[in-house]
């Protein structure tokens, strides 16, 4: 009798383990194969032939660089494919809040986003230059999302500054290339400051960016979303961010998996640096969801 009892006990254990393994396997399959939107997170776009970009070749910036030449290869290839370059508002309306139906003109396309952090000057001198060149060549305008720390903006145009000016932002915005969003006021780690400082980082960043584009943004689409500096966030940061912004972006080297997003303030982005070839980025973009009716 003891041997029979032991046999049944072992059988129940094995069945339980098989069930758990099967459940985990199913979970992983659904997670891996979930429809996704690739949100690319760049920093500096450099021209290796431009002496003004030499500070970005140093070790402190190296992992944040992407060359203008490779960027144009990457985006130029996507412009030959059915790709939808999303603004922050479009991502939110169609894929996060899902408050609007997908426009018929985008059916069959794959949605991605190109974002750029910190407001470096070469995101005006190089990035905007590339976007204008690509538009001339392919006849299509690519909108990019800039996450800006307004306290670091240069106060006047100078080659000595590594950051953009407000006039640079206004120029790219007026031309329809820039979607300007918040990256906090001064690029502080929002998880390491007190409540008063946190409120100031969030509120003043929004107010300053909207002041910068005064007269150009009547619907206040500028600074409606935030990317957390250093990708650092916690429950308090999300709670405070929700008072001013509709969504929050991470920097965690993951695609946005549709159906798995549980919080508007945890939108994943893919880290981009000089170790990733244009072909690798193209493959990531191709893995995005193909929109259907």
matplotlib code that plots the C-alpha trace (Angstrom):
import matplotlib.pyplot as plt

x = [0.0, 2.8, 4.4, 1.0, 0.5, 4.1, 3.5, 0.3, 2.1, 4.9, 2.4, 0.6, 3.9, 4.9, 1.5, 1.7, 5.2, 4.2, 1.2, 3.4, 6.0, 3.4, 1.8, 5.2, 6.0, 2.7, 3.3, 6.8, 5.5, 2.7, 5.2, 7.9, 5.4, 3.3, 2.7, 5.3, 6.2, 9.9, 10.7, 14.4, 16.2, 19.1, 21.2, 23.8, 23.9, 27.4, 29.2, 32.7, 34.0, 32.8, 35.3, 32.4, 31.4, 34.8, 33.7, 31.3, 34.1, 35.4, 34.8, 32.0, 29.8, 31.0, 28.3, 25.6, 26.8, 25.3, 26.8, 24.8, 25.9, 24.6, 21.4, 20.7, 21.3, 18.9, 16.1, 16.6, 16.0, 12.9, 11.5, 11.6, 9.4, 5.9, 6.8, 4.8, 7.0, 5.0, 4.8, 4.3, 0.7, 0.0, 1.6, -0.5, -3.8, -3.6, -1.6, -1.5, -4.9, -6.4, -8.8, -8.8, -9.1, -6.0, -6.2, -6.9, -3.9, -1.6, -3.1, -0.3, 2.4, 4.7, 4.7, 8.0, 9.3, 12.6, 13.4, 16.4, 17.3, 19.1, 18.8, 22.4, 23.3, 24.0, 20.4, 19.9, 23.0, 23.2, 19.8, 17.7, 20.0, 19.6, 15.8, 15.7, 18.0, 15.9, 12.7, 14.2, 15.3, 12.3, 9.5, 8.5, 8.8, 10.0, 8.9, 11.2, 10.5, 13.0, 13.0, 14.5, 15.8, 15.0, 17.4, 20.3, 19.4, 22.0, 20.9, 22.6, 23.9, 27.5, 29.9, 31.1, 27.8, 26.9, 23.2, 20.5, 18.9, 15.2, 15.4, 16.8, 13.8, 11.3, 12.9, 12.6, 9.1, 7.9, 9.3, 7.3, 10.3, 10.4, 7.9, 9.2, 8.6, 10.0, 13.0, 12.8, 14.1, 17.8, 18.3, 18.3, 17.6, 14.0, 14.2, 16.9, 15.3, 12.7, 9.1, 9.5, 12.4, 10.5, 7.5, 9.8, 11.6, 8.3, 6.2, 8.9, 10.2, 6.7, 6.1, 9.5, 9.2, 5.7, 7.1, 9.8, 7.3, 4.8, 2.6, 3.3, 1.5, -2.0, -3.2, -0.3, 1.0, 4.5, 5.6, 2.6, 4.8, 8.1, 11.1, 12.7, 16.3, 18.6, 15.5, 15.1, 11.6, 9.6, 6.0, 6.4, 7.9, 5.0, 2.4, 3.9, 4.4, 0.8, -0.2, 1.5, 2.1, -0.1, 2.7, 6.2, 9.1, 11.8, 15.2, 15.4, 16.4, 13.0, 10.3, 6.9, 4.9, 1.2, -1.2, 1.4, 1.6, 0.0, 0.9, 1.1, 4.2, 6.2, 6.7, 9.7, 12.4, 15.3, 18.7, 20.7, 24.5, 27.4, 27.7, 24.5, 24.7, 22.0, 21.2, 20.6, 18.3, 16.4, 15.8, 14.4, 12.1, 10.9, 9.9, 7.2, 3.6, 2.1, -1.2, -4.3, -7.9]
y = [0.0, 2.4, 1.8, 2.6, 5.7, 6.9, 6.2, 8.4, 11.1, 11.2, 11.2, 14.2, 16.0, 15.2, 16.3, 19.5, 20.2, 19.4, 21.8, 24.7, 24.1, 24.1, 27.3, 29.0, 27.9, 29.2, 32.5, 32.8, 32.0, 34.6, 37.2, 36.6, 36.6, 39.5, 42.3, 45.0, 48.6, 49.4, 52.7, 53.6, 55.7, 57.7, 60.5, 62.3, 62.1, 63.0, 63.8, 62.3, 64.8, 67.8, 69.2, 70.6, 67.0, 66.0, 66.3, 63.5, 61.2, 61.1, 58.1, 59.7, 60.2, 57.3, 54.8, 57.4, 58.3, 57.3, 58.7, 60.8, 58.5, 55.3, 57.1, 58.1, 54.5, 53.2, 55.6, 55.7, 51.9, 52.3, 54.9, 52.3, 50.0, 50.4, 52.1, 54.5, 57.0, 57.7, 60.9, 60.6, 61.7, 59.0, 56.3, 57.3, 57.7, 54.6, 52.1, 53.1, 54.7, 53.1, 56.0, 56.3, 53.7, 53.1, 55.5, 53.5, 55.1, 53.2, 49.8, 47.4, 49.5, 48.8, 51.5, 52.6, 55.7, 57.5, 59.3, 61.4, 62.4, 65.4, 68.0, 67.9, 70.5, 67.9, 66.9, 70.2, 70.5, 66.9, 65.3, 68.0, 68.2, 64.5, 64.6, 67.4, 65.4, 62.3, 64.2, 65.7, 62.2, 60.1, 62.7, 61.7, 63.6, 61.7, 63.1, 62.4, 62.8, 64.9, 64.5, 67.7, 69.1, 72.8, 74.0, 72.7, 74.5, 77.0, 80.6, 81.7, 80.1, 79.1, 76.4, 76.2, 74.8, 71.1, 71.7, 73.2, 76.5, 77.3, 78.8, 75.4, 73.6, 76.2, 75.8, 72.0, 72.2, 74.7, 72.6, 69.6, 67.4, 67.8, 66.4, 68.1, 66.3, 66.4, 64.8, 66.6, 70.1, 69.4, 65.7, 64.7, 61.1, 61.5, 58.6, 60.4, 63.8, 64.9, 65.6, 69.3, 68.9, 66.2, 68.5, 71.2, 68.9, 67.8, 71.0, 73.5, 71.3, 71.3, 75.0, 76.0, 73.8, 75.2, 78.7, 78.0, 77.1, 79.8, 80.7, 77.4, 74.9, 76.0, 72.5, 72.1, 68.8, 69.8, 68.4, 66.1, 63.1, 62.4, 60.2, 59.6, 60.7, 57.7, 55.6, 55.8, 55.6, 54.2, 54.3, 57.9, 59.2, 57.6, 59.1, 62.6, 62.3, 61.5, 64.9, 66.6, 64.0, 61.5, 58.8, 58.0, 56.4, 54.1, 53.3, 49.5, 48.1, 46.4, 46.8, 48.0, 44.7, 45.5, 43.8, 43.6, 47.3, 47.6, 51.2, 54.3, 55.4, 52.3, 52.5, 50.6, 52.0, 50.3, 51.7, 52.7, 53.3, 53.1, 49.3, 48.7, 48.7, 50.1, 46.5, 45.5, 48.4, 47.6, 44.1, 45.4, 47.7, 44.9, 43.0, 45.6, 44.8, 44.9, 46.8, 45.0, 46.1]
z = [0.0, 0.8, -2.6, -4.3, -2.3, -3.1, -6.7, -6.8, -4.9, -7.4, -10.2, -8.8, -8.4, -12.0, -13.3, -11.3, -12.6, -16.2, -15.8, -14.5, -17.2, -19.8, -18.5, -18.4, -21.9, -23.2, -21.4, -22.9, -26.4, -26.2, -24.8, -27.4, -30.2, -29.0, -31.5, -31.0, -31.8, -32.0, -30.3, -31.0, -28.4, -29.9, -28.3, -30.5, -34.3, -35.2, -38.4, -38.1, -40.6, -38.6, -36.1, -33.9, -33.2, -31.9, -28.2, -28.9, -29.9, -26.3, -24.0, -22.0, -25.2, -27.3, -26.4, -27.1, -30.6, -34.0, -37.2, -39.5, -42.4, -40.7, -39.6, -43.2, -44.4, -41.7, -42.3, -46.0, -46.1, -44.0, -46.4, -49.1, -47.0, -45.5, -42.2, -40.1, -38.2, -35.1, -33.1, -29.4, -29.8, -32.4, -30.3, -27.4, -29.3, -31.4, -29.4, -25.7, -24.9, -28.1, -28.2, -32.0, -34.9, -37.0, -40.1, -43.3, -44.9, -42.4, -42.8, -44.0, -42.5, -39.5, -36.8, -35.2, -33.4, -33.6, -30.4, -29.3, -25.8, -24.2, -26.9, -28.3, -30.8, -33.5, -33.3, -35.1, -37.2, -38.3, -37.6, -39.1, -42.0, -42.6, -42.3, -44.9, -47.2, -46.9, -47.6, -50.7, -51.9, -51.0, -50.9, -47.4, -44.2, -41.1, -37.7, -34.8, -31.0, -29.1, -25.3, -24.0, -20.7, -21.2, -18.5, -20.5, -23.7, -24.9, -24.5, -27.7, -30.8, -30.3, -31.4, -27.8, -26.7, -27.1, -26.7, -28.9, -28.5, -28.2, -31.7, -33.0, -31.5, -33.0, -36.4, -36.5, -35.0, -37.6, -40.4, -39.1, -38.2, -34.4, -31.9, -28.7, -25.4, -21.8, -20.4, -17.0, -16.4, -15.7, -16.3, -12.6, -11.6, -10.5, -8.1, -6.0, -5.3, -2.8, -3.6, -4.0, -6.5, -8.3, -8.8, -10.1, -12.5, -14.0, -13.9, -14.9, -17.8, -19.3, -18.7, -20.2, -23.3, -24.0, -23.5, -26.0, -28.8, -27.8, -30.7, -32.6, -30.4, -29.7, -28.7, -26.2, -27.8, -26.8, -23.4, -23.1, -22.5, -20.7, -20.9, -17.5, -17.3, -17.1, -17.5, -13.7, -12.3, -9.4, -8.1, -6.8, -10.1, -12.1, -9.7, -9.9, -13.7, -14.2, -12.9, -15.9, -18.6, -20.5, -20.6, -19.6, -21.5, -20.2, -21.7, -21.1, -24.5, -25.1, -27.7, -26.7, -26.6, -27.4, -25.0, -22.3, -21.4, -18.0, -17.3, -19.6, -17.6, -18.5, -22.3, -23.4, -25.7, -27.5, -26.7, -29.8, -29.9, -32.2, -31.8, -33.8, -37.6, -39.8, -40.9, -37.3, -36.7, -39.9, -38.7, -35.4, -37.2, -39.5, -36.4, -35.6, -35.9, -39.5, -39.1, -40.3, -40.7]

ax = plt.figure().add_subplot(projection="3d")
ax.plot(x, y, z, "-o")
ax.set_aspect("equal")
plt.show()
